[in-house]
Amino acid sequence: MARTAVKIKTFDYILRADRDQEDPTVFELSTLPGRVKAKLLDKATTIVPDAGAEQGFYATVEANEVAWLTTQHALRGWRNFHDEGGSDVSYKSIKKNVAGKDMAVASEDSMDLLELEWIQELSEATSTGLMLLEEDAKNSDS
């Protein structure tokens, strides 16, 4: 079977813990191109020389940094996100050069409003988002 070219898709995501709420916060996410995924993973990977290792080195991956960077690059906005006083929190993006290409990413101020657990889940959703979108399309065809 022939491969299908990768297409960047955006999708809405509600955190698992919020899905039974009447009016949950909706995060707007995008899948990421392979070039960006590779750059983010390389940035958070460290190669450490180790003469005792089979290949002469071992690699470590900063998992939470990968999640943070993935979410920063995939987050396109949110709806129904409030501060402690109940006021809407606005999403802010910045331009960033990633692997030689300018792209809009969530600002650090916007990222600082998110709990680590949310960042981890949003990162996971970004990685699996394309599979979920394809599964939803199959289910709607039947």
C-alpha positions in Angstrom: 0.0 0.0 0.0 1.3 3.5 -0.9 2.2 5.9 1.9 0.2 9.1 2.4 2.0 12.4 2.6 2.0 14.0 6.0 -0.5 16.9 6.4 -0.4 19.2 9.4 -3.8 19.1 11.1 -5.3 21.1 13.9 -7.7 19.7 16.4 -9.5 20.5 19.6 -8.5 18.6 22.8 -10.1 18.4 26.2 -8.0 17.1 29.1 -9.2 13.6 30.2 -10.0 14.9 33.7 -12.3 17.6 32.3 -14.3 15.6 29.7 -17.3 15.1 32.0 -17.6 18.8 32.8 -20.4 20.8 31.3 -18.2 23.6 29.8 -14.6 22.4 29.8 -11.5 24.2 28.6 -10.7 23.3 25.0 -7.0 23.4 23.9 -6.4 24.0 20.2 -3.5 21.8 19.1 -1.7 21.0 15.8 0.3 18.0 14.7 3.9 18.8 14.1 6.0 18.1 11.0 8.8 15.6 11.3 11.5 18.3 11.0 10.2 20.0 14.1 9.8 16.8 16.1 13.3 15.8 15.2 14.7 19.2 16.3 12.8 19.1 19.6 13.9 15.6 20.4 17.6 16.4 19.5 17.5 19.5 21.7 16.4 17.4 24.7 18.7 14.5 24.1 22.2 14.2 25.6 24.8 11.7 24.4 27.2 10.7 27.2 30.4 8.8 26.4 30.6 5.6 28.3 33.5 3.1 27.6 31.5 0.4 29.3 28.5 0.7 27.1 28.1 -1.5 24.0 28.2 1.5 21.6 30.7 3.4 23.8 28.0 5.9 24.8 24.5 6.2 26.2 21.7 8.7 25.5 19.5 10.5 28.0 16.2 12.2 27.1 14.8 15.0 29.1 11.2 13.7 28.9 9.5 16.7 30.6 11.4 19.1 28.4 10.3 17.2 25.3 6.7 17.4 26.6 7.1 21.2 27.3 8.7 21.9 23.9 6.2 19.7 22.0 3.3 21.5 23.7 4.8 24.9 23.1 5.2 24.2 19.4 1.8 22.5 19.0 -0.5 24.7 21.1 -2.5 27.1 18.8 -4.8 28.5 21.4 -7.5 27.7 23.9 -11.2 28.4 24.7 -12.9 28.8 28.0 -9.6 29.1 30.0 -10.0 31.3 33.0 -7.9 32.9 35.8 -8.7 32.5 39.5 -11.2 35.4 39.2 -13.1 33.8 36.4 -11.8 36.1 33.6 -10.8 34.7 30.3 -7.1 34.2 29.9 -5.8 35.3 26.5 -3.4 33.1 24.5 -0.2 34.7 23.2 2.1 33.3 20.6 5.6 34.4 19.5 7.6 33.8 16.3 10.4 31.3 16.6 12.9 30.0 14.1 12.8 26.2 14.3 15.2 24.2 12.1 15.5 27.2 9.7 11.8 28.0 9.4 9.8 30.7 11.3 6.7 29.4 13.1 4.3 30.7 15.6 4.6 29.0 19.0 3.0 29.5 22.4 4.7 32.3 24.4 6.5 31.3 27.6 3.9 33.5 29.4 1.1 31.3 28.0 3.1 28.1 28.7 3.6 29.2 32.3 -0.2 29.1 32.9 -0.3 25.4 32.3 0.3 22.7 34.9 3.0 20.1 34.1 0.4 17.3 34.1 -1.6 19.2 31.4 1.6 19.8 29.4 2.4 16.1 29.5 -1.1 15.1 28.4 -1.2 17.8 25.6 2.2 16.6 24.4 0.9 13.0 24.2 -2.3 14.2 22.4 -0.1 16.0 19.9 1.8 12.9 19.2 -1.3 10.7 18.9 -3.5 13.5 17.4 -3.1 12.4 13.8 -4.0 8.8 14.6 -7.1 10.0 16.5 -8.2 12.3 13.6 -7.8 9.4 11.1 -9.8 7.1 13.4 -12.5 9.7 13.8 -12.7 10.0 10.0 -13.0 6.2 9.6 -15.7 6.1 12.2 -17.7 8.9 10.6 -17.6 7.2 7.2 -19.3 4.1 8.6 
